[in-house]
Amino acid sequence: MPGLLKSTLLNVKHRLIDLFLSSSKKAYYHEVLLRNNPYYRALDQDRKRNFIVRTHLFLVTTTFGSPHGFPVTLPMKIILSGGFVQITFGLKADVLDYFNRIMIFSGPYSYKNNTRRYKGDVNPMTKTINLSWPAVTHGFEDYKDGINLVLHEFAHCLVLENSRRGYLDRIFDESTLNVWKQQGKALIPEIRNRKASLFREYGGTNLMELFAVSLELFFERPGAFHREHEEFFQTMSNLLNQDPRYAPNPVLP
Ligand SMILES: [Zn+2]
């Protein structure tokens, strides 16, 4: 589908949801996001309105669950959905087709026959995003440390989902993604040698982790990221079609 038609349809879809979503529900979403999501808090009125629509859409198209009866409340679902919305706010992708199941754990968890403890992971076998709830809330409470579990795991989802979608339905622009990969490959040895200290060491693991770690920085420390790695920041910005330094309206025109 041509890009212009696609974005027109997207606008119509969002306007219809806006029309049918009750004002009390909108007010509830607003309250929860205002309290828990710094990205949302900084948006202007029009952007807040669209953010709520996208949050609702993601929430109703995603299955949330937990093992062992850990209660998953509506505010928890709103917080998680808001994390997805902020990283895709400049993109046409407003839901996940493959990874639309989120399992929430009461704390760090491990897999069978494996002693490693996880705070979060994306499991391509079960098409599930697993998250430890205390790490989720900590990510948004400290929004300046460049570490945010939800943004990190959704970053993995976007890359995995992008590669699974058909050519015309991709989340990212192909050529921009290639530029990102080239720049990323050059950056990894610098991170390993501690020459790019803004990035935590884990980002030097491979391109997949670098993408997730870069995305955390992009949202939580955009000023420092732009100052220290302007070219790479610009590529991230082109890829996500937004610049979080302009907090009230970060989406690129
Ligand atoms: Zn990761």
Boltz pocket constraint, residues with backbone or C-beta under 6 A from the ligand:
constraints:
  - pocket:
      binder: B
      contacts: [[A, 152], [A, 156], [A, 208], [A, 209], [A, 212]]
      max_distance: 6.0
